[in-house]
Amino acid sequence: MSDISKIVGDRIRIIRNNKEMSIEELADKANVNTTHLGRIERGETIPKIDSIEKLVNALDITFEDLFRHIQPMKEDNGENDTALGLLINRLNALKPSEQKEVLSLFEILFRLISNK
C-alpha cells in the first residue's frame, strides 16, 4: 500500500489512542466496520473520503488535525521516507516535555553512531 496510507492510518490510530478509544468504540461511533478500520490504521487499504470524514467526525477533530504534519519527506532519490512520516506522527502525539526526552535520547544515539 502507499506510504501516505500507512502514515494516515498511523495518525488515526495515534489520535484514537490519545482519546482513549478502543478500535471497536471508534468503529461504532463512526459507523465503520471494525475490520475495515483496522486495515485503515495498518495502512493496508486506502480509505475513501467518506470513511475519513466519518472518522474525523467520530474523533471530534478537523481534517486539518488529521492531515497536519503527515506528508512523508522526499529523499534525495525522489522516494518517500515513510519512516520519517511515522516518526513525526509519534512525536507530534507526545507532550512537549516528552518530546524533549526523546530529543535527548536521539542526541545520545547520534553521538554513538558518529563515534563508530
Backbone as JSON, one array per atom type, in Angstrom:
{
  "sequence": "MSDISKIVGDRIRIIRNNKEMSIEELADKANVNTTHLGRIERGETIPKIDSIEKLVNALDITFEDLFRHIQPMKEDNGENDTALGLLINRLNALKPSEQKEVLSLFEILFRLISNK",
  "N": [[0.85, -1.17, 0.0], [0.32, 2.37, -0.29], [2.71, 4.81, 0.9], [1.58, 7.07, 2.07], [-0.9, 6.12, 2.9], [-0.17, 4.44, 5.0], [0.88, 6.31, 6.77], [-1.32, 8.02, 7.27], [-3.11, 6.16, 8.38], [-1.66, 5.44, 10.66], [-1.69, 7.88, 11.97], [-4.43, 8.16, 12.52], [-4.76, 6.02, 14.31], [-3.07, 6.88, 16.42], [-4.37, 9.25, 17.25], [-6.81, 8.14, 18.02], [-5.97, 6.49, 20.15], [-4.93, 8.44, 21.87], [-7.27, 9.64, 22.61], [-8.23, 7.71, 24.15], [-9.84, 5.66, 23.12], [-11.2, 2.56, 22.12], [-10.61, 0.44, 19.28], [-12.98, -0.7, 18.52], [-14.86, 1.03, 19.69], [-14.4, 3.42, 18.28], [-14.98, 2.55, 15.66], [-17.69, 1.91, 15.93], [-18.78, 4.41, 16.66], [-18.16, 5.87, 14.38], [-19.55, 4.53, 12.52], [-18.34, 2.53, 10.96], [-16.98, -0.47, 9.69], [-15.3, -2.62, 11.93], [-13.16, -4.3, 11.15], [-12.46, -3.12, 8.72], [-11.64, -0.6, 9.66], [-9.41, -1.37, 11.14], [-7.76, -2.22, 9.06], [-7.4, 0.22, 7.77], [-6.01, 1.65, 9.77], [-3.65, 0.18, 9.85], [-2.62, 0.77, 7.42], [-3.24, -0.78, 5.25], [-5.18, -0.46, 3.4], [-6.65, 1.94, 1.21], [-8.43, 4.5, 2.42], [-11.72, 5.66, 1.59], [-12.92, 8.98, 0.94], [-15.33, 9.49, 2.28], [-15.24, 7.67, 4.38], [-13.04, 8.65, 5.77], [-14.09, 11.12, 6.5], [-16.16, 10.29, 8.25], [-14.6, 9.17, 10.29], [-13.08, 11.37, 11.14], [-15.15, 12.99, 12.14], [-16.13, 11.3, 14.16], [-13.93, 11.18, 15.83], [-13.9, 13.7, 16.68], [-12.37, 15.79, 15.54], [-10.69, 17.99, 13.2], [-10.29, 17.96, 9.62], [-7.89, 19.15, 9.11], [-6.54, 18.71, 11.53], [-6.18, 15.95, 11.34], [-4.56, 15.64, 9.02], [-2.35, 17.17, 9.5], [1.11, 17.59, 9.39], [1.68, 15.12, 8.12], [2.75, 14.53, 5.66], [4.98, 12.55, 3.91], [8.49, 12.94, 3.81], [10.58, 13.74, 1.02], [13.22, 11.78, -0.2], [16.64, 12.18, -1.34], [16.77, 10.63, -3.62], [14.26, 10.81, -4.62], [12.32, 9.18, -3.57], [9.68, 8.52, -1.19], [10.0, 9.01, 2.31], [8.82, 7.04, 4.41], [9.28, 6.18, 7.02], [10.19, 8.47, 8.34], [7.88, 10.06, 8.25], [6.17, 8.5, 9.87], [7.57, 8.62, 12.27], [7.4, 11.37, 12.81], [4.63, 11.56, 13.21], [4.39, 10.12, 15.63], [5.98, 11.64, 17.36], [4.58, 14.06, 17.35], [2.39, 13.32, 18.79], [3.19, 13.33, 21.37], [3.63, 15.0, 24.56], [5.1, 18.27, 25.02], [7.2, 18.11, 26.95], [7.77, 15.39, 26.9], [8.63, 15.17, 24.28], [11.05, 16.52, 24.47], [12.47, 14.74, 26.04], [12.69, 12.58, 24.27], [14.23, 13.81, 22.31], [16.61, 14.14, 23.73], [17.35, 11.46, 23.97], [17.73, 10.86, 21.26], [19.92, 12.49, 20.72], [21.9, 11.2, 22.21], [21.95, 8.73, 20.84], [22.78, 9.64, 18.28], [25.35, 10.54, 18.89], [26.53, 8.11, 19.58], [26.38, 6.72, 17.14], [27.92, 8.36, 15.46], [30.43, 7.99, 16.53], [31.35, 5.58, 15.67]],
  "CA": [[0.0, 0.0, 0.0], [1.11, 3.59, -0.42], [3.29, 5.36, 2.12], [0.65, 8.01, 2.69], [-1.92, 5.32, 3.59], [0.43, 4.0, 6.26], [1.04, 7.47, 7.66], [-2.67, 8.44, 7.67], [-3.62, 5.14, 9.29], [-0.93, 5.59, 11.92], [-2.18, 9.11, 12.6], [-5.77, 7.84, 13.05], [-4.55, 5.17, 15.5], [-2.5, 7.7, 17.48], [-5.43, 10.13, 17.76], [-7.77, 7.28, 18.73], [-5.36, 6.09, 21.42], [-4.86, 9.63, 22.72], [-8.63, 9.88, 23.12], [-8.53, 6.52, 24.95], [-10.94, 4.93, 22.48], [-10.83, 1.28, 21.51], [-10.92, 0.41, 17.85], [-14.41, -1.01, 18.42], [-15.61, 2.24, 20.02], [-14.32, 4.35, 17.15], [-15.71, 1.98, 14.53], [-19.12, 2.06, 16.22], [-19.12, 5.83, 16.63], [-18.02, 6.35, 13.01], [-20.35, 3.67, 11.65], [-17.39, 1.89, 10.04], [-16.68, -1.84, 10.08], [-14.09, -2.72, 12.74], [-12.1, -4.89, 10.33], [-12.05, -2.08, 7.77], [-10.9, 0.41, 10.42], [-8.11, -1.96, 11.44], [-6.96, -2.19, 7.82], [-7.04, 1.62, 7.56], [-4.98, 2.01, 10.73], [-2.4, -0.51, 9.48], [-2.2, 1.23, 6.1], [-3.44, -1.88, 4.29], [-6.2, -0.06, 2.43], [-6.78, 3.38, 1.01], [-9.82, 4.84, 2.79], [-12.45, 6.63, 0.77], [-13.08, 10.26, 1.63], [-16.46, 9.45, 3.2], [-14.77, 6.97, 5.58], [-12.2, 9.6, 6.51], [-14.99, 12.11, 7.1], [-16.81, 9.65, 9.4], [-13.6, 9.01, 11.35], [-12.79, 12.72, 11.64], [-16.28, 13.41, 12.97], [-16.19, 10.45, 15.35], [-12.8, 11.55, 16.69], [-14.14, 15.1, 17.05], [-11.23, 16.57, 15.08], [-10.88, 18.55, 11.87], [-9.43, 17.36, 8.59], [-6.56, 19.74, 9.32], [-5.93, 17.97, 12.64], [-5.78, 14.63, 10.86], [-3.53, 15.68, 8.0], [-1.23, 18.02, 9.9], [2.45, 17.0, 9.51], [1.76, 13.71, 7.74], [3.36, 14.32, 4.34], [6.33, 11.97, 4.01], [9.55, 13.74, 3.2], [11.21, 13.14, -0.16], [14.65, 11.55, -0.1], [17.38, 12.7, -2.49], [16.49, 9.82, -4.8], [12.88, 11.06, -5.02], [11.39, 8.28, -2.89], [9.13, 8.99, 0.07], [10.57, 8.44, 3.52], [7.69, 6.7, 5.28], [9.74, 6.09, 8.41], [10.22, 9.82, 8.89], [6.48, 10.46, 8.47], [5.66, 7.77, 11.03], [8.25, 9.18, 13.44], [6.8, 12.68, 13.07], [3.32, 11.28, 13.81], [4.55, 9.71, 17.02], [6.5, 12.78, 18.11], [3.5, 15.03, 17.49], [1.42, 12.82, 19.78], [3.78, 13.48, 22.71], [3.64, 16.31, 25.21], [6.4, 18.92, 24.8], [8.23, 17.58, 27.87], [8.14, 14.06, 26.39], [9.41, 15.39, 23.07], [12.4, 16.88, 24.9], [13.12, 13.49, 26.48], [13.03, 11.83, 23.06], [15.34, 14.53, 21.7], [17.81, 13.79, 24.5], [17.72, 10.1, 23.57], [18.26, 10.94, 19.9], [21.27, 13.07, 20.79], [22.78, 10.12, 22.67], [22.08, 7.8, 19.73], [23.58, 10.25, 17.24], [26.75, 10.51, 19.34], [27.01, 6.73, 19.48], [26.53, 6.4, 15.72], [29.03, 9.13, 14.86], [31.69, 7.51, 17.1], [31.68, 4.25, 15.14]],
  "C": [[0.89, 1.24, 0.0], [1.62, 4.06, 0.94], [2.3, 6.27, 2.84], [-0.48, 7.27, 3.42], [-1.42, 4.85, 4.94], [0.5, 5.14, 7.26], [-0.32, 7.96, 8.15], [-3.26, 7.44, 8.67], [-2.96, 5.22, 10.65], [-1.44, 6.8, 12.68], [-3.57, 8.87, 13.22], [-5.63, 7.03, 14.33], [-4.02, 5.98, 16.68], [-3.57, 8.6, 18.09], [-6.44, 9.31, 18.55], [-7.22, 6.88, 20.1], [-5.26, 7.27, 22.38], [-6.21, 9.98, 23.32], [-9.13, 8.69, 23.93], [-9.77, 5.78, 24.45], [-10.41, 3.6, 21.97], [-11.17, 1.36, 20.03], [-12.4, 0.12, 17.64], [-15.27, 0.22, 18.7], [-15.59, 3.23, 18.85], [-15.1, 3.84, 15.95], [-17.22, 2.16, 14.71], [-19.55, 3.52, 16.08], [-19.08, 6.4, 15.21], [-18.88, 5.57, 12.02], [-19.5, 3.07, 10.53], [-17.13, 0.49, 10.58], [-15.35, -1.89, 10.82], [-12.91, -3.28, 11.94], [-11.56, -3.87, 9.34], [-11.22, -1.01, 8.47], [-9.51, -0.11, 10.76], [-7.19, -1.92, 10.22], [-6.54, -0.75, 7.49], [-5.88, 1.99, 8.48], [-3.63, 1.36, 10.42], [-1.89, -0.09, 8.11], [-2.35, 0.18, 5.03], [-4.48, -1.56, 3.23], [-6.21, 1.46, 2.33], [-8.23, 3.75, 1.34], [-10.44, 5.84, 1.83], [-12.68, 7.87, 1.61], [-14.26, 10.23, 2.61], [-16.1, 8.69, 4.48], [-13.9, 7.89, 6.43], [-13.07, 10.64, 7.2], [-15.69, 11.53, 8.33], [-15.85, 9.54, 10.57], [-13.24, 10.36, 11.97], [-13.9, 13.19, 12.56], [-16.36, 12.61, 14.26], [-15.07, 10.77, 16.34], [-12.92, 12.98, 17.2], [-12.9, 15.96, 16.76], [-11.58, 17.16, 13.72], [-10.01, 17.77, 10.88], [-8.0, 17.88, 8.76], [-5.83, 19.01, 10.45], [-5.4, 16.62, 12.17], [-4.57, 14.7, 9.94], [-2.33, 16.54, 8.34], [0.05, 17.18, 10.04], [2.55, 15.56, 9.03], [2.44, 13.48, 6.4], [4.75, 13.73, 4.5], [7.33, 12.84, 3.26], [10.11, 12.99, 1.98], [12.71, 12.97, 0.12], [15.32, 12.1, -1.35], [17.09, 11.92, -3.77], [15.03, 9.94, -5.25], [11.85, 10.15, -4.36], [10.89, 8.9, -1.58], [9.8, 8.28, 1.23], [9.44, 8.21, 4.51], [8.1, 6.68, 6.74], [9.75, 7.46, 9.07], [8.8, 10.32, 9.16], [5.89, 9.79, 9.69], [6.29, 8.31, 12.31], [7.66, 10.54, 13.81], [5.42, 12.51, 13.71], [3.46, 11.0, 15.3], [5.07, 10.86, 17.89], [5.42, 13.82, 18.35], [2.48, 14.61, 18.53], [1.92, 13.01, 21.21], [3.6, 14.89, 23.25], [5.02, 16.93, 24.97], [7.51, 18.39, 25.72], [8.7, 16.2, 27.42], [8.96, 14.18, 25.11], [10.85, 15.75, 23.41], [13.16, 15.65, 25.37], [13.55, 12.66, 25.28], [14.22, 12.49, 22.36], [16.65, 14.2, 22.41], [18.29, 12.39, 24.13], [18.32, 10.08, 22.17], [19.69, 11.48, 19.91], [22.28, 12.02, 21.25], [23.02, 9.13, 21.54], [22.97, 8.36, 18.62], [25.06, 10.27, 17.61], [27.33, 9.11, 19.21], [27.27, 6.34, 18.02], [27.73, 7.11, 15.12], [30.39, 8.7, 15.41], [32.11, 6.15, 16.58], [32.91, 4.3, 14.27]]
}
